[in-house]
Amino acid sequence: MDPHLRDLRYFVAVAEELHFTNAAQRLHIAQPTLSRQIRQLERQLDVVLFDRNQRSVALTVAGKELLEGARKILELWEVTNVSLQEAGEVLRVGIQSALGRGLLNDLESASGHRLALHAASWNDPSSGLAGRQADLALVWLPLPDPNRYRWQVLRTEPRWVLLPENHALAEQESIDFADLLDEPFIALPTEAGAVRDFWLGNDARGGRAAKIGAEAATPEDKLEAVSLGLGVCLLAENNVPMYRWPGLTARPVAGLTPCELAVAWRADDTRPTILEFAGRAVDGGFSEPQIQPQPVAV
């Protein structure tokens, strides 16, 4: 029979301590048990590993040879075991609404990891990262307190506007944002911070405050508010099918920068699993060219 990893660990402990009692204490086992396992290992290998007497323990030539190989075997197993644990790890992905674009299935296939969803509200713009309910998150940039996070852009999309079919601008194929400046907007909750400002188009208002017609905490709230004529709202191009609703229509908006969908994680989370996930998202063709190494405030 070949030696077990346990036997090699026992042997290495004795070889490093050169004292059976001390090695047994280090391994949290009884000294007679350790002595018995070492004798069994010597019988299996048909060699003498230690020169023993009442006062000292010393490695034989065969023992020195085994010590070098045993350390390599145990080190390789530790590395392999970590990889196995990471391969079976379930990653929690925060998400604020159904994206309707098959990204989660694509990301799961590309990463090789099982993904579990953490449903977050628009009140939490980090989608569970800040409270550590999620390991990763699919988020619209910008992120709050961006120095706390790293991210990889997955999609860059034009911003559209959702408005009633009978709206005066609904007949246009494309609407200039300047024509929307005086329109009431449906806003995300104030807790959404910078991302609320982005979806109000504040980056293109030249300092003019947006007129808030209502706030919406969920996509359903947003649909209802626009249907009631309380205001219009901006949305990502690929999310337009999610907002199909009787009496509503969507049009592309000129004069706005695109929106960016990203996979994000905490800057202090340096687990290889997390970094590998981002890298495989790139390799799988779901992202833009580079990881943000030094995010700055937006």
C-alpha positions as CSV (number, residue, x, y, z in Angstrom):
1,M,0.0,0.0,0.0
2,D,1.2,3.5,-0.8
3,P,1.6,5.9,2.2
4,H,-1.3,8.3,3.0
5,L,-0.9,12.0,3.1
6,R,-1.5,11.8,6.8
7,D,1.5,9.5,7.2
8,L,3.6,12.0,5.3
9,R,2.4,14.8,7.6
10,Y,3.3,12.7,10.6
11,F,6.7,11.9,9.2
12,V,7.5,15.6,8.4
13,A,6.4,16.7,11.9
14,V,8.8,14.2,13.5
15,A,11.6,15.1,11.0
16,E,11.3,18.8,11.8
17,E,10.9,18.4,15.6
18,L,13.4,15.4,15.9
19,H,11.3,14.7,19.0
20,F,8.3,12.3,19.0
21,T,6.6,13.9,22.0
22,N,6.9,17.4,20.6
23,A,5.7,16.3,17.2
24,A,2.7,14.5,18.7
25,Q,1.8,17.7,20.5
26,R,2.1,19.7,17.3
27,L,-0.2,17.2,15.5
28,H,-2.6,17.0,18.5
29,I,-2.4,13.2,18.7
30,A,-1.0,10.8,21.3
31,Q,2.7,10.0,21.2
32,P,2.2,6.2,21.1
33,T,-0.1,6.7,18.1
34,L,2.5,8.7,16.3
35,S,5.3,6.2,17.0
36,R,3.1,3.4,15.7
37,Q,2.3,5.3,12.5
38,I,6.0,6.0,11.8
39,R,6.9,2.3,12.3
40,Q,4.1,1.4,9.9
41,L,5.4,3.9,7.4
42,E,8.9,2.4,7.6
43,R,7.5,-1.1,7.0
44,Q,5.5,0.1,4.0
45,L,8.6,1.7,2.5
46,D,11.0,-1.0,3.7
47,V,13.5,1.6,5.0
48,V,14.6,3.0,8.3
49,L,13.7,6.7,8.5
50,F,15.0,7.6,12.0
51,D,18.0,6.6,14.2
52,R,16.4,6.4,17.6
53,N,17.9,6.1,21.1
54,Q,16.7,7.1,24.5
55,R,18.1,10.6,24.2
56,S,17.8,11.6,20.5
57,V,16.2,11.1,17.2
58,A,18.0,11.7,13.9
59,L,17.1,11.3,10.3
60,T,18.8,8.5,8.3
61,V,19.9,9.0,4.7
62,A,16.6,7.6,3.6
63,G,14.8,9.9,6.0
64,K,16.5,12.9,4.6
65,E,15.5,11.8,1.0
66,L,11.9,11.3,2.0
67,L,11.7,14.6,3.9
68,E,12.5,16.5,0.7
69,G,10.0,14.6,-1.4
70,A,7.3,14.6,1.3
71,R,7.4,18.4,1.7
72,K,7.0,18.8,-2.1
73,I,4.1,16.4,-2.1
74,L,2.3,18.1,0.8
75,E,2.9,21.5,-0.7
76,L,1.5,20.4,-4.1
77,W,-1.5,18.9,-2.4
78,E,-2.3,22.1,-0.5
79,V,-2.2,24.1,-3.8
80,T,-4.4,21.5,-5.5
81,N,-6.8,21.5,-2.6
82,V,-7.2,25.3,-2.7
83,S,-7.9,25.1,-6.4
84,L,-10.5,22.3,-5.8
85,Q,-12.2,24.4,-3.1
86,E,-12.3,27.4,-5.3
87,A,-13.7,25.4,-8.3
88,G,-16.6,24.3,-6.2
89,E,-17.2,27.7,-4.5
90,V,-20.6,29.3,-5.0
91,L,-20.2,33.0,-5.8
92,R,-23.0,35.4,-4.6
93,V,-23.8,37.9,-7.3
94,G,-25.8,41.0,-6.4
95,I,-28.3,42.2,-9.0
96,Q,-30.9,45.0,-8.8
97,S,-33.3,43.9,-11.5
98,A,-33.7,41.2,-14.1
99,L,-31.3,42.3,-16.8
100,G,-33.0,40.3,-19.5
101,R,-29.8,39.7,-21.4
102,G,-28.7,36.2,-20.4
103,L,-25.5,37.6,-18.8
104,L,-25.7,35.5,-15.7
105,N,-25.8,32.2,-17.6
106,D,-23.0,33.4,-19.9
107,L,-20.9,34.5,-16.9
108,E,-21.5,31.2,-15.1
109,S,-20.4,29.2,-18.1
110,A,-17.3,31.4,-18.7
111,S,-16.2,31.5,-15.0
112,G,-16.7,27.8,-14.3
113,H,-18.3,28.7,-10.9
114,R,-21.8,28.3,-9.6
115,L,-23.5,31.6,-9.1
116,A,-26.2,32.4,-6.5
117,L,-28.3,35.6,-6.8
118,H,-28.6,38.2,-4.2
119,A,-31.6,40.4,-5.0
120,A,-30.8,44.1,-4.1
121,S,-33.0,47.1,-4.2
122,W,-32.1,50.4,-5.9
123,N,-31.7,51.8,-2.3
124,D,-28.3,49.9,-2.3
125,P,-26.3,51.1,-5.3
126,S,-23.5,48.6,-4.4
127,S,-26.0,45.7,-5.0
128,G,-24.9,43.9,-1.8
129,L,-21.1,44.5,-1.9
130,A,-21.1,47.2,0.8
131,G,-22.9,44.9,3.3
132,R,-21.0,41.8,2.1
133,Q,-24.2,40.0,1.1
134,A,-22.6,39.6,-2.4
135,D,-19.1,38.7,-3.6
136,L,-19.6,40.3,-7.0
137,A,-22.3,42.5,-8.4
138,L,-23.8,43.5,-11.7
139,V,-24.1,47.2,-11.5
140,W,-24.6,50.3,-13.5
141,L,-21.7,52.8,-13.1
142,P,-20.9,55.0,-11.4
143,L,-20.4,53.1,-8.1
144,P,-20.7,54.8,-4.7
145,D,-17.4,55.5,-2.9
146,P,-15.6,54.0,-5.9
147,N,-12.2,53.7,-4.2
148,R,-13.8,50.8,-2.2
149,Y,-14.4,48.8,-5.4
150,R,-12.9,47.4,-8.5
151,W,-14.9,46.6,-11.6
152,Q,-14.9,45.3,-15.2
153,V,-17.1,46.9,-17.8
154,L,-19.3,44.3,-19.5
155,R,-21.5,46.4,-21.7
156,T,-21.5,50.0,-23.0
157,E,-25.0,51.0,-24.3
158,P,-26.8,54.2,-25.4
159,R,-29.3,55.7,-23.0
160,W,-32.9,55.8,-24.1
161,V,-35.9,57.5,-22.7
162,L,-39.2,55.9,-21.7
163,L,-42.3,58.1,-22.2
164,P,-46.0,57.8,-22.9
165,E,-47.0,57.1,-26.5
166,N,-49.1,60.3,-26.5
167,H,-46.1,62.4,-25.4
168,A,-45.3,65.3,-27.7
169,L,-41.8,64.0,-28.4
170,A,-42.9,60.4,-29.0
171,E,-43.2,60.8,-32.7
172,Q,-39.5,61.5,-33.1
173,E,-37.2,58.6,-34.0
174,S,-34.5,60.1,-31.7
175,I,-34.9,62.7,-29.0
176,D,-32.2,65.3,-28.2
177,F,-31.6,65.5,-24.5
178,A,-31.9,69.3,-24.6
179,D,-35.6,68.8,-25.4
180,L,-36.0,66.8,-22.2
181,L,-34.4,69.2,-19.8
182,D,-37.7,70.7,-18.6
183,E,-39.5,67.3,-18.4
184,P,-40.3,65.8,-15.0
185,F,-38.2,62.7,-14.4
186,I,-38.8,59.5,-12.5
187,A,-35.8,59.3,-10.1
188,L,-34.2,56.4,-8.3
189,P,-34.2,56.7,-4.5
190,T,-31.9,59.3,-3.0
191,E,-29.9,56.5,-1.4
192,A,-28.8,55.5,-5.0
193,G,-26.5,58.6,-4.9
194,A,-24.3,59.1,-8.0
195,V,-26.1,56.5,-10.0
196,R,-29.4,58.4,-9.4
197,D,-27.7,61.5,-10.8
198,F,-26.6,59.6,-13.8
199,W,-30.0,58.3,-14.7
200,L,-31.4,61.8,-14.3
201,G,-28.9,62.9,-16.9
202,N,-27.3,65.3,-14.6
203,D,-24.0,64.9,-16.4
204,A,-25.5,66.6,-19.4
205,R,-27.6,69.3,-17.6
206,G,-24.9,72.0,-17.3
207,G,-25.7,72.4,-13.6
208,R,-29.5,72.8,-14.1
209,A,-31.4,70.8,-11.5
210,A,-33.6,68.0,-12.7
211,K,-37.4,68.3,-12.1
212,I,-38.4,65.2,-10.1
213,G,-41.9,64.0,-10.9
214,A,-41.7,60.9,-8.7
215,E,-39.3,58.4,-7.2
216,A,-39.3,54.7,-8.0
217,A,-37.7,51.9,-5.9
218,T,-38.4,49.1,-8.4
219,P,-38.8,48.7,-12.2
220,E,-42.5,48.1,-11.6
221,D,-42.8,51.5,-9.7
222,K,-41.0,53.2,-12.6
223,L,-43.4,51.7,-15.2
224,E,-46.4,52.7,-13.2
225,A,-45.1,56.3,-12.7
226,V,-44.4,56.8,-16.4
227,S,-47.8,55.3,-17.2
228,L,-49.5,57.8,-14.9
229,G,-47.8,60.6,-16.7
230,L,-45.7,61.6,-13.6
231,G,-42.6,61.9,-15.7
232,V,-40.2,60.2,-18.1
233,C,-37.1,58.1,-17.3
234,L,-33.8,57.1,-18.9
235,L,-32.9,53.5,-19.4
236,A,-30.3,51.3,-21.1
237,E,-30.9,50.3,-24.7
238,N,-30.8,46.6,-23.9
239,N,-33.3,47.0,-21.1
240,V,-35.9,48.6,-23.4
241,P,-37.7,45.2,-23.8
242,M,-38.1,45.0,-20.1
243,Y,-40.2,48.2,-20.1
244,R,-42.7,47.3,-22.8
245,W,-46.0,48.3,-21.5
246,P,-49.3,49.3,-23.1
247,G,-49.3,53.0,-23.8
248,L,-45.6,53.4,-23.3
249,T,-42.7,53.7,-25.9
250,A,-39.0,54.3,-25.8
251,R,-36.7,56.4,-28.0
252,P,-32.9,56.8,-28.2
253,V,-31.5,60.0,-26.7
254,A,-28.9,62.1,-28.4
255,G,-26.5,64.3,-26.4
256,L,-25.9,61.8,-23.6
257,T,-22.8,59.6,-22.9
258,P,-23.4,55.9,-22.9
259,C,-24.2,53.9,-19.8
260,E,-21.8,51.1,-18.6
261,L,-22.9,47.8,-17.1
262,A,-20.1,46.3,-15.0
263,V,-19.2,43.3,-12.8
264,A,-17.8,44.8,-9.6
265,W,-16.2,43.5,-6.4
266,R,-14.7,44.9,-3.2
267,A,-11.2,46.3,-3.5
268,D,-10.1,44.4,-0.4
269,D,-11.3,41.1,-1.8
270,T,-8.2,39.7,-3.4
271,R,-9.3,36.1,-3.5
272,P,-7.9,34.4,-6.7
273,T,-11.5,33.3,-7.4
274,I,-12.7,36.8,-7.7
275,L,-9.9,38.0,-9.9
276,E,-10.1,34.9,-12.1
277,F,-13.8,35.6,-12.5
278,A,-13.1,39.0,-13.9
279,G,-10.4,37.7,-16.2
280,R,-12.6,35.0,-17.6
281,A,-15.4,37.5,-18.2
282,V,-12.9,39.2,-20.5
283,D,-11.8,36.0,-22.1
284,G,-15.5,35.0,-22.6
285,G,-16.1,38.1,-24.6
286,F,-18.6,39.7,-22.3
287,S,-16.5,42.8,-21.4
288,E,-14.6,45.8,-22.6
289,P,-10.8,45.7,-22.8
290,Q,-9.4,46.3,-19.3
291,I,-10.1,46.0,-15.5
292,Q,-10.1,49.3,-13.8
293,P,-7.0,49.2,-11.6
294,Q,-7.3,52.6,-9.9
295,P,-10.9,53.8,-10.0
296,V,-11.5,57.5,-9.4
297,A,-14.5,59.4,-8.3
298,V,-17.1,60.1,-11.0
